[in-house]
Amino acid sequence: MSISITTIQYKNAYNFYHRNAMAIYEIDNKKFMFGQSEAQGNKHFIQEILPDGRLGDTTESGSSPIYYDYATILEDGNKKYLCCINTSSAAIQLLELTPDGKTKLVFADNYSQDGFETFIPYMNNGVLFAYRQNEASKRWEIVKLEQKNEL
């Protein structure tokens, strides 16, 4: 058995988007693709994926002061979130994904790595948690991440 590959759409992009900084998600039976590039001011985009597999219009684009080299989709109840992490600086951004292919910022901050190399975020009952593990000691822990309100 072999796999046949057929190109159905192509375009020369202005930027390169690394696979770890891209994510696919579905809301209200519509699929979208998110990507962020380290080039040109950390530009990001969200594009709709059409029923025939091609990419449709861009629904959101912009740039960020931080390049997030890891992006993942989190689900909690009927809400979906985009969690973006810079693994070097420990910057984290949590965005709520909306049915129109846009995002709403929930929070952006830094977290303490404390010598843990593995960091896997997840949502539960509206709260952001993460599993993290230290490679040398094999110690793992579950942490709750909350943005502090500074006075």
N, CA, C and O atoms as a GROMACS GRO file, in nm:
protein
  604
    1MET      N    1   0.084  -0.117   0.000
    1MET     CA    2   0.000   0.000   0.000
    1MET      C    3   0.089   0.124   0.000
    1MET      O    4   0.193   0.127   0.066
    2SER      N    5   0.049   0.224  -0.073
    2SER     CA    6   0.123   0.350  -0.075
    2SER      C    7   0.026   0.466  -0.061
    2SER      O    8  -0.095   0.451  -0.078
    3ILE      N    9   0.080   0.580  -0.030
    3ILE     CA   10  -0.001   0.702  -0.014
    3ILE      C   11   0.020   0.790  -0.136
    3ILE      O   12   0.134   0.816  -0.175
    4SER      N   13  -0.087   0.835  -0.194
    4SER     CA   14  -0.081   0.927  -0.307
    4SER      C   15  -0.093   1.070  -0.254
    4SER      O   16  -0.183   1.099  -0.174
    5ILE      N   17  -0.006   1.159  -0.298
    5ILE     CA   18  -0.010   1.299  -0.256
    5ILE      C   19  -0.041   1.385  -0.377
    5ILE      O   20   0.030   1.379  -0.478
    6THR      N   21  -0.147   1.465  -0.366
    6THR     CA   22  -0.189   1.555  -0.474
    6THR      C   23  -0.198   1.697  -0.420
    6THR      O   24  -0.270   1.721  -0.323
    7THR      N   25  -0.126   1.789  -0.480
    7THR     CA   26  -0.133   1.930  -0.439
    7THR      C   27  -0.265   1.988  -0.486
    7THR      O   28  -0.298   1.979  -0.604
    8ILE      N   29  -0.342   2.048  -0.393
    8ILE     CA   30  -0.470   2.108  -0.431
    8ILE      C   31  -0.466   2.260  -0.425
    8ILE      O   32  -0.558   2.326  -0.472
    9GLN      N   33  -0.360   2.317  -0.367
    9GLN     CA   34  -0.348   2.462  -0.356
    9GLN      C   35  -0.204   2.493  -0.318
    9GLN      O   36  -0.141   2.418  -0.243
   10TYR      N   37  -0.150   2.603  -0.370
   10TYR     CA   38  -0.017   2.645  -0.327
   10TYR      C   39  -0.003   2.795  -0.344
   10TYR      O   40  -0.078   2.859  -0.418
   11LYS      N   41   0.095   2.850  -0.273
   11LYS     CA   42   0.121   2.994  -0.276
   11LYS      C   43   0.257   3.015  -0.212
   11LYS      O   44   0.296   2.941  -0.122
   12ASN      N   45   0.330   3.115  -0.257
   12ASN     CA   46   0.454   3.152  -0.191
   12ASN      C   47   0.421   3.245  -0.076
   12ASN      O   48   0.364   3.352  -0.097
   13ALA      N   49   0.458   3.206   0.046
   13ALA     CA   50   0.429   3.285   0.165
   13ALA      C   51   0.542   3.386   0.188
   13ALA      O   52   0.653   3.370   0.137
   14TYR      N   53   0.512   3.487   0.265
   14TYR     CA   54   0.612   3.587   0.302
   14TYR      C   55   0.701   3.539   0.416
   14TYR      O   56   0.814   3.586   0.431
   15ASN      N   57   0.651   3.445   0.496
   15ASN     CA   58   0.722   3.398   0.614
   15ASN      C   59   0.721   3.246   0.620
   15ASN      O   60   0.640   3.180   0.555
   16PHE      N   61   0.812   3.192   0.702
   16PHE     CA   62   0.814   3.049   0.729
   16PHE      C   63   0.747   3.025   0.863
   16PHE      O   64   0.775   3.096   0.960
   17TYR      N   65   0.659   2.927   0.869
   17TYR     CA   66   0.587   2.893   0.991
   17TYR      C   67   0.629   2.754   1.036
   17TYR      O   68   0.600   2.655   0.968
   18HIS      N   69   0.698   2.745   1.151
   18HIS     CA   70   0.746   2.618   1.204
   18HIS      C   71   0.629   2.536   1.258
   18HIS      O   72   0.535   2.591   1.314
   19ARG      N   73   0.636   2.405   1.241
   19ARG     CA   74   0.524   2.317   1.279
   19ARG      C   75   0.486   2.328   1.426
   19ARG      O   76   0.369   2.310   1.460
   20ASN      N   77   0.581   2.356   1.515
   20ASN     CA   78   0.548   2.367   1.658
   20ASN      C   79   0.474   2.495   1.691
   20ASN      O   80   0.413   2.506   1.798
   21ALA      N   81   0.476   2.593   1.601
   21ALA     CA   82   0.408   2.721   1.623
   21ALA      C   83   0.283   2.729   1.536
   21ALA      O   84   0.240   2.838   1.498
   22MET      N   85   0.225   2.614   1.504
   22MET     CA   86   0.102   2.609   1.425
   22MET      C   87   0.004   2.515   1.493
   22MET      O   88   0.043   2.422   1.564
   23ALA      N   89  -0.125   2.539   1.470
   23ALA     CA   90  -0.228   2.454   1.529
   23ALA      C   91  -0.353   2.458   1.444
   23ALA      O   92  -0.382   2.559   1.379
   24ILE      N   93  -0.427   2.348   1.444
   24ILE     CA   94  -0.554   2.337   1.372
   24ILE      C   95  -0.664   2.318   1.477
   24ILE      O   96  -0.645   2.245   1.575
   25TYR      N   97  -0.777   2.384   1.457
   25TYR     CA   98  -0.888   2.366   1.551
   25TYR      C   99  -1.021   2.380   1.478
   25TYR      O  100  -1.027   2.430   1.366
   26GLU      N  101  -1.129   2.335   1.545
   26GLU     CA  102  -1.264   2.342   1.489
   26GLU      C  103  -1.359   2.403   1.591
   26GLU      O  104  -1.359   2.365   1.708
   27ILE      N  105  -1.440   2.498   1.545
   27ILE     CA  106  -1.545   2.559   1.627
   27ILE      C  107  -1.670   2.572   1.540
   27ILE      O  108  -1.663   2.619   1.427
   28ASP      N  109  -1.784   2.529   1.593
   28ASP     CA  110  -1.911   2.538   1.521
   28ASP      C  111  -1.902   2.482   1.379
   28ASP      O  112  -1.950   2.543   1.284
   29ASN      N  113  -1.840   2.364   1.366
   29ASN     CA  114  -1.824   2.295   1.237
   29ASN      C  115  -1.741   2.372   1.135
   29ASN      O  116  -1.750   2.345   1.016
   30LYS      N  117  -1.662   2.468   1.180
   30LYS     CA  118  -1.569   2.540   1.092
   30LYS      C  119  -1.428   2.512   1.142
   30LYS      O  120  -1.401   2.517   1.262
   31LYS      N  121  -1.338   2.484   1.048
   31LYS     CA  122  -1.200   2.454   1.083
   31LYS      C  123  -1.113   2.576   1.053
   31LYS      O  124  -1.138   2.650   0.958
   32PHE      N  125  -1.010   2.594   1.136
   32PHE     CA  126  -0.918   2.706   1.122
   32PHE      C  127  -0.774   2.658   1.143
   32PHE      O  128  -0.750   2.556   1.207
   33MET      N  129  -0.680   2.735   1.088
   33MET     CA  130  -0.538   2.710   1.107
   33MET      C  131  -0.476   2.836   1.166
   33MET      O  132  -0.497   2.947   1.116
   34PHE      N  133  -0.398   2.818   1.274
   34PHE     CA  134  -0.321   2.927   1.335
   34PHE      C  135  -0.174   2.903   1.306
   34PHE      O  136  -0.128   2.788   1.308
   35GLY      N  137  -0.099   3.009   1.279
   35GLY     CA  138   0.045   2.999   1.263
   35GLY      C  139   0.113   3.127   1.306
   35GLY      O  140   0.058   3.236   1.289
   36GLN      N  141   0.234   3.114   1.362
   36GLN     CA  142   0.314   3.231   1.396
   36GLN      C  143   0.454   3.210   1.341
   36GLN      O  144   0.511   3.101   1.349
   37SER      N  145   0.510   3.317   1.284
   37SER     CA  146   0.644   3.314   1.228
   37SER      C  147   0.736   3.401   1.312
   37SER      O  148   0.696   3.505   1.364
   38GLU      N  149   0.860   3.356   1.326
   38GLU     CA  150   0.957   3.435   1.402
   38GLU      C  151   1.004   3.556   1.322
   38GLU      O  152   1.058   3.651   1.379
   39ALA      N  153   0.984   3.554   1.192
   39ALA     CA  154   1.029   3.662   1.104
   39ALA      C  155   0.933   3.781   1.109
   39ALA      O  156   0.816   3.766   1.146
   40GLN      N  157   0.981   3.894   1.072
   40GLN     CA  158   0.900   4.016   1.053
   40GLN      C  159   0.808   4.046   1.170
   40GLN      O  160   0.687   4.058   1.153
   41GLY      N  161   0.865   4.060   1.290
   41GLY     CA  162   0.786   4.102   1.405
   41GLY      C  163   0.694   3.996   1.461
   41GLY      O  164   0.589   4.028   1.516
   42ASN      N  165   0.732   3.869   1.447
   42ASN     CA  166   0.654   3.759   1.505
   42ASN      C  167   0.510   3.759   1.454
   42ASN      O  168   0.415   3.750   1.532
   43LYS      N  169   0.495   3.769   1.324
   43LYS     CA  170   0.362   3.775   1.263
   43LYS      C  171   0.285   3.645   1.285
   43LYS      O  172   0.341   3.536   1.283
   44HIS      N  173   0.154   3.661   1.305
   44HIS     CA  174   0.068   3.544   1.318
   44HIS      C  175  -0.054   3.560   1.227
   44HIS      O  176  -0.086   3.670   1.182
   45PHE      N  177  -0.120   3.449   1.202
   45PHE     CA  178  -0.241   3.451   1.119
   45PHE      C  179  -0.336   3.341   1.166
   45PHE      O  180  -0.295   3.244   1.230
   46ILE      N  181  -0.463   3.359   1.134
   46ILE     CA  182  -0.563   3.253   1.143
   46ILE      C  183  -0.635   3.253   1.009
   46ILE      O  184  -0.679   3.357   0.961
   47GLN      N  185  -0.645   3.134   0.949
   47GLN     CA  186  -0.714   3.119   0.820
   47GLN      C  187  -0.816   3.008   0.832
   47GLN      O  188  -0.793   2.907   0.899
   48GLU      N  189  -0.929   3.027   0.766
   48GLU     CA  190  -1.031   2.923   0.764
   48GLU      C  191  -0.987   2.811   0.670
   48GLU      O  192  -0.928   2.836   0.565
   49ILE      N  193  -1.016   2.687   0.708
   49ILE     CA  194  -0.993   2.572   0.621
   49ILE      C  195  -1.128   2.539   0.559
   49ILE      O  196  -1.224   2.508   0.630
   50LEU      N  197  -1.135   2.544   0.428
   50LEU     CA  198  -1.260   2.523   0.356
   50LEU      C  199  -1.296   2.374   0.353
   50LEU      O  200  -1.209   2.289   0.373
   51PRO      N  201  -1.423   2.340   0.327
   51PRO     CA  202  -1.465   2.199   0.324
   51PRO      C  203  -1.387   2.113   0.226
   51PRO      O  204  -1.373   1.992   0.248
   52ASP      N  205  -1.335   2.172   0.118
   52ASP     CA  206  -1.258   2.093   0.020
   52ASP      C  207  -1.110   2.081   0.057
   52ASP      O  208  -1.032   2.026  -0.020
   53GLY      N  209  -1.071   2.135   0.176
   53GLY     CA  210  -0.933   2.122   0.222
   53GLY      C  211  -0.844   2.240   0.192
   53GLY      O  212  -0.735   2.251   0.248
   54ARG      N  213  -0.889   2.330   0.104
   54ARG     CA  214  -0.808   2.448   0.072
   54ARG      C  215  -0.817   2.549   0.186
   54ARG      O  216  -0.906   2.542   0.270
   55LEU      N  217  -0.722   2.643   0.188
   55LEU     CA  218  -0.726   2.752   0.285
   55LEU      C  219  -0.809   2.866   0.230
   55LEU      O  220  -0.793   2.905   0.114
   56GLY      N  221  -0.898   2.919   0.313
   56GLY     CA  222  -0.982   3.031   0.274
   56GLY      C  223  -0.922   3.162   0.318
   56GLY      O  224  -0.800   3.178   0.325
   57ASP      N  225  -1.009   3.256   0.349
   57ASP     CA  226  -0.966   3.390   0.386
   57ASP      C  227  -0.896   3.391   0.522
   57ASP      O  228  -0.921   3.306   0.608
   58THR      N  229  -0.809   3.489   0.539
   58THR     CA  230  -0.747   3.515   0.668
   58THR      C  231  -0.850   3.583   0.756
   58THR      O  232  -0.909   3.684   0.717
   59THR      N  233  -0.874   3.529   0.874
   59THR     CA  234  -0.973   3.586   0.965
   59THR      C  235  -0.908   3.675   1.071
   59THR      O  236  -0.975   3.760   1.130
   60GLU      N  237  -0.778   3.655   1.095
   60GLU     CA  238  -0.706   3.740   1.190
   60GLU      C  239  -0.558   3.737   1.154
   60GLU      O  240  -0.505   3.633   1.115
   61SER      N  241  -0.492   3.851   1.168
   61SER     CA  242  -0.347   3.858   1.150
   61SER      C  243  -0.294   3.972   1.236
   61SER      O  244  -0.368   4.063   1.272
   62GLY      N  245  -0.168   3.964   1.267
   62GLY     CA  246  -0.105   4.068   1.347
   62GLY      C  247   0.035   4.026   1.385
   62GLY      O  248   0.090   3.933   1.327
   63SER      N  249   0.093   4.095   1.481
   63SER     CA  250   0.226   4.061   1.528
   63SER      C  251   0.230   4.070   1.680
   63SER      O  252   0.142   4.128   1.743
   64SER      N  253   0.333   4.011   1.737
   64SER     CA  254   0.346   4.002   1.882
   64SER      C  255   0.488   4.042   1.920
   64SER      O  256   0.581   4.021   1.842
   65PRO      N  257   0.507   4.099   2.039
   65PRO     CA  258   0.643   4.130   2.083
   65PRO      C  259   0.725   4.005   2.116
   65PRO      O  260   0.847   4.012   2.128
   66ILE      N  261   0.657   3.892   2.130
   66ILE     CA  262   0.724   3.766   2.167
   66ILE      C  263   0.694   3.660   2.061
   66ILE      O  264   0.582   3.649   2.013
   67TYR      N  265   0.798   3.582   2.026
   67TYR     CA  266   0.776   3.466   1.940
   67TYR      C  267   0.744   3.346   2.028
   67TYR      O  268   0.823   3.308   2.115
   68TYR      N  269   0.629   3.288   2.005
   68TYR     CA  270   0.588   3.169   2.078
   68TYR      C  271   0.621   3.048   1.993
   68TYR      O  272   0.560   3.025   1.889
   69ASP      N  273   0.720   2.968   2.038
   69ASP     CA  274   0.768   2.856   1.957
   69ASP      C  275   0.687   2.728   1.979
   69ASP      O  276   0.718   2.625   1.919
   70TYR      N  277   0.586   2.733   2.064
   70TYR     CA  278   0.500   2.618   2.087
   70TYR      C  279   0.356   2.666   2.098
   70TYR      O  280   0.326   2.756   2.176
   71ALA      N  281   0.268   2.608   2.019
   71ALA     CA  282   0.125   2.644   2.023
   71ALA      C  283   0.043   2.517   2.031
   71ALA      O  284   0.072   2.418   1.963
   72THR      N  285  -0.060   2.520   2.113
   72THR     CA  286  -0.149   2.405   2.126
   72THR      C  287  -0.291   2.452   2.153
   72THR      O  288  -0.313   2.560   2.207
   73ILE      N  289  -0.386   2.371   2.115
   73ILE     CA  290  -0.527   2.401   2.137
   73ILE      C  291  -0.572   2.331   2.265
   73ILE      O  292  -0.545   2.212   2.285
   74LEU      N  293  -0.640   2.405   2.352
   74LEU     CA  294  -0.694   2.350   2.476
   74LEU      C  295  -0.845   2.359   2.470
   74LEU      O  296  -0.900   2.455   2.418
   75GLU      N  297  -0.913   2.259   2.524
   75GLU     CA  298  -1.059   2.258   2.529
   75GLU      C  299  -1.104   2.251   2.673
   75GLU      O  300  -1.045   2.182   2.755
   76ASP      N  301  -1.210   2.324   2.703
   76ASP     CA  302  -1.269   2.322   2.836
   76ASP      C  303  -1.418   2.346   2.822
   76ASP      O  304  -1.461   2.458   2.794
   77GLY      N  305  -1.496   2.241   2.841
   77GLY     CA  306  -1.640   2.254   2.819
   77GLY      C  307  -1.667   2.285   2.673
   77GLY      O  308  -1.620   2.213   2.585
   78ASN      N  309  -1.741   2.391   2.646
   78ASN     CA  310  -1.771   2.427   2.507
   78ASN      C  311  -1.679   2.539   2.457
   78ASN      O  312  -1.706   2.597   2.352
   79LYS      N  313  -1.572   2.570   2.529
   79LYS     CA  314  -1.478   2.674   2.486
   79LYS      C  315  -1.347   2.612   2.440
   79LYS      O  316  -1.305   2.506   2.488
   80LYS      N  317  -1.284   2.681   2.346
   80LYS     CA  318  -1.152   2.640   2.298
   80LYS      C  319  -1.057   2.756   2.316
   80LYS      O  320  -1.094   2.873   2.304
   81TYR      N  321  -0.933   2.720   2.346
   81TYR     CA  322  -0.830   2.820   2.373
   81TYR      C  323  -0.705   2.786   2.293
   81TYR      O  324  -0.679   2.670   2.261
   82LEU      N  325  -0.630   2.889   2.260
   82LEU     CA  326  -0.499   2.874   2.200
   82LEU      C  327  -0.398   2.911   2.308
   82LEU      O  328  -0.399   3.022   2.360
   83CYS      N  329  -0.312   2.817   2.342
   83CYS     CA  330  -0.209   2.841   2.442
   83CYS      C  331  -0.075   2.846   2.369
   83CYS      O  332  -0.033   2.749   2.306
   84CYS      N  333  -0.009   2.962   2.378
   84CYS     CA  334   0.119   2.983   2.310
   84CYS      C  335   0.227   3.001   2.415
   84CYS      O  336   0.209   3.073   2.513
   85ILE      N  337   0.341   2.934   2.394
   85ILE     CA  338   0.449   2.935   2.492
   85ILE      C  339   0.581   2.963   2.422
   85ILE      O  340   0.608   2.910   2.315
   86ASN      N  341   0.664   3.049   2.484
   86ASN     CA  342   0.803   3.064   2.443
   86ASN      C  343   0.883   2.980   2.542
   86ASN      O  344   0.895   3.015   2.659
   87THR      N  345   0.938   2.869   2.494
   87THR     CA  346   1.003   2.774   2.583
   87THR      C  347   1.135   2.825   2.639
   87THR      O  348   1.182   2.773   2.740
   88SER      N  349   1.196   2.926   2.577
   88SER     CA  350   1.322   2.982   2.628
   88SER      C  351   1.297   3.082   2.740
   88SER      O  352   1.363   3.077   2.844
   89SER      N  353   1.204   3.174   2.719
   89SER     CA  354   1.180   3.281   2.817
   89SER      C  355   1.067   3.249   2.915
   89SER      O  356   1.044   3.326   3.009
   90ALA      N  357   0.997   3.137   2.896
   90ALA     CA  358   0.884   3.096   2.980
   90ALA      C  359   0.768   3.195   2.972
   90ALA      O  360   0.694   3.214   3.069
   91ALA      N  361   0.752   3.258   2.857
   91ALA     CA  362   0.637   3.345   2.834
   91ALA      C  363   0.519   3.258   2.791
   91ALA      O  364   0.536   3.162   2.716
   92ILE      N  365   0.401   3.292   2.839
   92ILE     CA  366   0.281   3.216   2.806
   92ILE      C  367   0.169   3.313   2.772
   92ILE      O  368   0.155   3.419   2.834
   93GLN      N  369   0.090   3.275   2.673
   93GLN     CA  370  -0.025   3.356   2.632
   93GLN      C  371  -0.143   3.261   2.614
   93GLN      O  372  -0.132   3.158   2.547
   94LEU      N  373  -0.256   3.296   2.673
   94LEU     CA  374  -0.377   3.217   2.659
   94LEU      C  375  -0.482   3.302   2.590
   94LEU      O  376  -0.516   3.411   2.636
   95LEU      N  377  -0.533   3.251   2.478
   95LEU     CA  378  -0.631   3.323   2.398
   95LEU      C  379  -0.756   3.238   2.382
   95LEU      O  380  -0.747   3.118   2.354
   96GLU      N  381  -0.872   3.297   2.400
   96GLU     CA  382  -0.997   3.227   2.372
   96GLU      C  383  -1.022   3.234   2.222
   96GLU      O  384  -1.008   3.340   2.162
   97LEU      N  385  -1.058   3.121   2.162
   97LEU     CA  386  -1.086   3.115   2.019
   97LEU      C  387  -1.235   3.136   1.997
   97LEU      O  388  -1.317   3.077   2.067
   98THR      N  389  -1.270   3.221   1.901
   98THR     CA  390  -1.411   3.254   1.875
   98THR      C  391  -1.457   3.191   1.743
   98THR      O  392  -1.374   3.162   1.657
   99PRO      N  393  -1.588   3.170   1.726
   99PRO     CA  394  -1.640   3.104   1.605
   99PRO      C  395  -1.613   3.180   1.475
   99PRO      O  396  -1.623   3.121   1.367
  100ASP      N  397  -1.580   3.309   1.483
  100ASP     CA  398  -1.552   3.386   1.362
  100ASP      C  399  -1.404   3.383   1.322
  100ASP      O  400  -1.362   3.459   1.236
  101GLY      N  401  -1.326   3.295   1.386
  101GLY     CA  402  -1.185   3.280   1.350
  101GLY      C  403  -1.096   3.387   1.409
  101GLY      O  404  -0.992   3.420   1.352
  102LYS      N  405  -1.135   3.441   1.521
  102LYS     CA  406  -1.056   3.543   1.588
  102LYS      C  407  -1.020   3.496   1.729
  102LYS      O  408  -1.063   3.389   1.773
  103THR      N  409  -0.942   3.578   1.800
  103THR     CA  410  -0.900   3.545   1.935
  103THR      C  411  -0.934   3.658   2.032
  103THR      O  412  -0.944   3.774   1.993
  104LYS      N  413  -0.951   3.619   2.159
  104LYS     CA  414  -0.968   3.716   2.268
  104LYS      C  415  -0.864   3.682   2.374
  104LYS      O  416  -0.859   3.569   2.423
  105LEU      N  417  -0.781   3.780   2.409
  105LEU     CA  418  -0.676   3.757   2.507
  105LEU      C  419  -0.736   3.728   2.645
  105LEU      O  420  -0.818   3.805   2.695
  106VAL      N  421  -0.695   3.618   2.704
  106VAL     CA  422  -0.734   3.584   2.841
  106VAL      C  423  -0.624   3.635   2.936
  106VAL      O  424  -0.652   3.706   3.032
  107PHE      N  425  -0.499   3.597   2.906
  107PHE     CA  426  -0.385   3.656   2.977
  107PHE      C  427  -0.256   3.628   2.902
  107PHE      O  428  -0.248   3.537   2.820
  108ALA      N  429  -0.155   3.710   2.933
  108ALA     CA  430  -0.020   3.692   2.881
  108ALA      C  431   0.075   3.726   2.996
  108ALA      O  432   0.064   3.832   3.056
  109ASP      N  433   0.168   3.636   3.025
  109ASP     CA  434   0.256   3.656   3.139
  109ASP      C  435   0.376   3.563   3.126
  109ASP      O  436   0.393   3.497   3.023
  110ASN      N  437   0.458   3.557   3.228
  110ASN     CA  438   0.568   3.462   3.235
  110ASN      C  439   0.540   3.365   3.350
  110ASN      O  440   0.476   3.401   3.448
  111TYR      N  441   0.590   3.243   3.336
  111TYR     CA  442   0.576   3.144   3.442
  111TYR      C  443   0.715   3.099   3.484
  111TYR      O  444   0.812   3.119   3.411
  112SER      N  445   0.726   3.040   3.601
  112SER     CA  446   0.854   2.994   3.653
  112SER      C  447   0.880   2.852   3.603
  112SER      O  448   0.800   2.761   3.625
  113GLN      N  449   0.994   2.833   3.537
  113GLN     CA  450   1.028   2.699   3.487
  113GLN      C  451   1.082   2.610   3.598
  113GLN      O  452   1.057   2.489   3.598
  114ASP      N  453   1.154   2.666   3.693
  114ASP     CA  454   1.206   2.592   3.809
  114ASP      C  455   1.277   2.463   3.771
  114ASP      O  456   1.267   2.364   3.844
  115GLY      N  457   1.349   2.461   3.660
  115GLY     CA  458   1.425   2.344   3.622
  115GLY      C  459   1.346   2.232   3.558
  115GLY      O  460   1.396   2.120   3.543
  116PHE      N  461   1.222   2.260   3.520
  116PHE     CA  462   1.140   2.158   3.454
  116PHE      C  463   1.146   2.179   3.303
  116PHE      O  464   1.114   2.287   3.253
  117GLU      N  465   1.187   2.075   3.231
  117GLU     CA  466   1.200   2.087   3.086
  117GLU      C  467   1.068   2.060   3.012
  117GLU      O  468   1.039   2.124   2.911
  118THR      N  469   0.990   1.967   3.062
  118THR     CA  470   0.861   1.935   2.999
  118THR      C  471   0.753   2.022   3.061
  118THR      O  472   0.746   2.037   3.183
  119PHE      N  473   0.668   2.079   2.976
  119PHE     CA  474   0.559   2.166   3.022
  119PHE      C  475   0.441   2.145   2.928
  119PHE      O  476   0.446   2.190   2.813
  120ILE      N  477   0.335   2.079   2.975
  120ILE     CA  478   0.219   2.048   2.892
  120ILE      C  479   0.095   2.110   2.957
  120ILE      O  480   0.049   2.062   3.060
  121PRO      N  481   0.040   2.218   2.897
  121PRO     CA  482  -0.076   2.285   2.956
  121PRO      C  483  -0.207   2.216   2.922
  121PRO      O  484  -0.219   2.148   2.820
  122TYR      N  485  -0.306   2.234   3.011
  122TYR     CA  486  -0.442   2.187   2.985
  122TYR      C  487  -0.539   2.270   3.069
  122TYR      O  488  -0.501   2.329   3.170
  123MET      N  489  -0.665   2.272   3.025
  123MET     CA  490  -0.770   2.346   3.095
  123MET      C  491  -0.863   2.248   3.164
  123MET      O  492  -0.888   2.138   3.115
  124ASN      N  493  -0.914   2.290   3.281
  124ASN     CA  494  -1.014   2.211   3.352
  124ASN      C  495  -1.102   2.306   3.433
  124ASN      O  496  -1.052   2.378   3.520
  125ASN      N  497  -1.231   2.307   3.404
  125ASN     CA  498  -1.326   2.395   3.473
  125ASN      C  499  -1.284   2.542   3.472
  125ASN      O  500  -1.296   2.611   3.573
  126GLY      N  501  -1.236   2.588   3.357
  126GLY     CA  502  -1.200   2.729   3.341
  126GLY      C  503  -1.066   2.768   3.401
  126GLY      O  504  -1.034   2.887   3.406
  127VAL      N  505  -0.988   2.671   3.447
  127VAL     CA  506  -0.859   2.699   3.510
  127VAL      C  507  -0.748   2.635   3.425
  127VAL      O  508  -0.763   2.524   3.374
  128LEU      N  509  -0.637   2.708   3.410
  128LEU     CA  510  -0.522   2.658   3.335
  128LEU      C  511  -0.428   2.583   3.429
  128LEU      O  512  -0.385   2.636   3.531
  129PHE      N  513  -0.397   2.458   3.393
  129PHE     CA  514  -0.304   2.375   3.466
  129PHE      C  515  -0.192   2.333   3.370
  129PHE      O  516  -0.202   2.355   3.249
  130ALA      N  517  -0.086   2.274   3.426
  130ALA     CA  518   0.018   2.217   3.342
  130ALA      C  519   0.084   2.100   3.415
  130ALA      O  520   0.104   2.103   3.536
  131TYR      N  521   0.117   1.999   3.337
  131TYR     CA  522   0.203   1.890   3.383
  131TYR      C  523   0.344   1.934   3.348
  131TYR      O  524   0.370   1.978   3.236
  132ARG      N  525   0.435   1.922   3.443
  132ARG     CA  526   0.574   1.952   3.411
  132ARG      C  527   0.664   1.849   3.478
  132ARG      O  528   0.632   1.794   3.583
  133GLN      N  529   0.780   1.823   3.411
  133GLN     CA  530   0.870   1.720   3.460
  133GLN      C  531   1.014   1.763   3.440
  133GLN      O  532   1.049   1.826   3.341
  134ASN      N  533   1.099   1.726   3.538
  134ASN     CA  534   1.242   1.749   3.530
  134ASN      C  535   1.307   1.625   3.470
  134ASN      O  536   1.284   1.513   3.516
  135GLU      N  537   1.389   1.647   3.367
  135GLU     CA  538   1.449   1.533   3.297
  135GLU      C  539   1.547   1.456   3.384
  135GLU      O  540   1.545   1.333   3.384
  136ALA      N  541   1.633   1.525   3.458
  136ALA     CA  542   1.737   1.457   3.536
  136ALA      C  543   1.679   1.378   3.653
  136ALA      O  544   1.713   1.261   3.672
  137SER      N  545   1.592   1.440   3.732
  137SER     CA  546   1.538   1.373   3.851
  137SER      C  547   1.414   1.289   3.822
  137SER      O  548   1.376   1.205   3.903
  138LYS      N  549   1.352   1.310   3.707
  138LYS     CA  550   1.227   1.246   3.667
  138LYS      C  551   1.107   1.295   3.749
  138LYS      O  552   0.996   1.246   3.730
  139ARG      N  553   1.128   1.391   3.840
  139ARG     CA  554   1.019   1.446   3.921
  139ARG      C  555   0.920   1.516   3.829
  139ARG      O  556   0.958   1.590   3.739
  140TRP      N  557   0.791   1.491   3.854
  140TRP     CA  558   0.686   1.560   3.781
  140TRP      C  559   0.590   1.623   3.880
  140TRP      O  560   0.583   1.582   3.996
  141GLU      N  561   0.516   1.722   3.834
  141GLU     CA  562   0.414   1.785   3.918
  141GLU      C  563   0.308   1.849   3.831
  141GLU      O  564   0.330   1.879   3.713
  142ILE      N  565   0.192   1.869   3.891
  142ILE     CA  566   0.084   1.942   3.827
  142ILE      C  567   0.080   2.080   3.892
  142ILE      O  568   0.078   2.090   4.015
  143VAL      N  569   0.080   2.185   3.811
  143VAL     CA  570   0.076   2.321   3.863
  143VAL      C  571  -0.047   2.393   3.809
  143VAL      O  572  -0.094   2.364   3.699
  144LYS      N  573  -0.099   2.484   3.887
  144LYS     CA  574  -0.211   2.569   3.846
  144LYS      C  575  -0.153   2.706   3.814
  144LYS      O  576  -0.077   2.762   3.892
  145LEU      N  577  -0.190   2.761   3.697
  145LEU     CA  578  -0.139   2.891   3.655
  145LEU      C  579  -0.251   2.993   3.664
  145LEU      O  580  -0.357   2.977   3.602
  146GLU      N  581  -0.228   3.097   3.739
  146GLU     CA  582  -0.324   3.205   3.754
  146GLU      C  583  -0.250   3.336   3.742
  146GLU      O  584  -0.141   3.351   3.796
  147GLN      N  585  -0.309   3.430   3.673
  147GLN     CA  586  -0.247   3.562   3.663
  147GLN      C  587  -0.279   3.639   3.790
  147GLN      O  588  -0.394   3.649   3.831
  148LYS      N  589  -0.174   3.695   3.851
  148LYS     CA  590  -0.191   3.771   3.974
  148LYS      C  591  -0.237   3.912   3.942
  148LYS      O  592  -0.188   3.974   3.847
  149ASN      N  593  -0.329   3.963   4.020
  149ASN     CA  594  -0.371   4.103   4.009
  149ASN      C  595  -0.280   4.186   4.098
  149ASN      O  596  -0.288   4.176   4.221
  150GLU      N  597  -0.194   4.266   4.037
  150GLU     CA  598  -0.099   4.347   4.112
  150GLU      C  599  -0.165   4.479   4.152
  150GLU      O  600  -0.238   4.539   4.073
  151LEU      N  601  -0.138   4.523   4.272
  151LEU     CA  602  -0.194   4.650   4.321
  151LEU      C  603  -0.106   4.766   4.284
  151LEU      O  604  -0.138   4.880   4.317
   0.00000   0.00000   0.00000
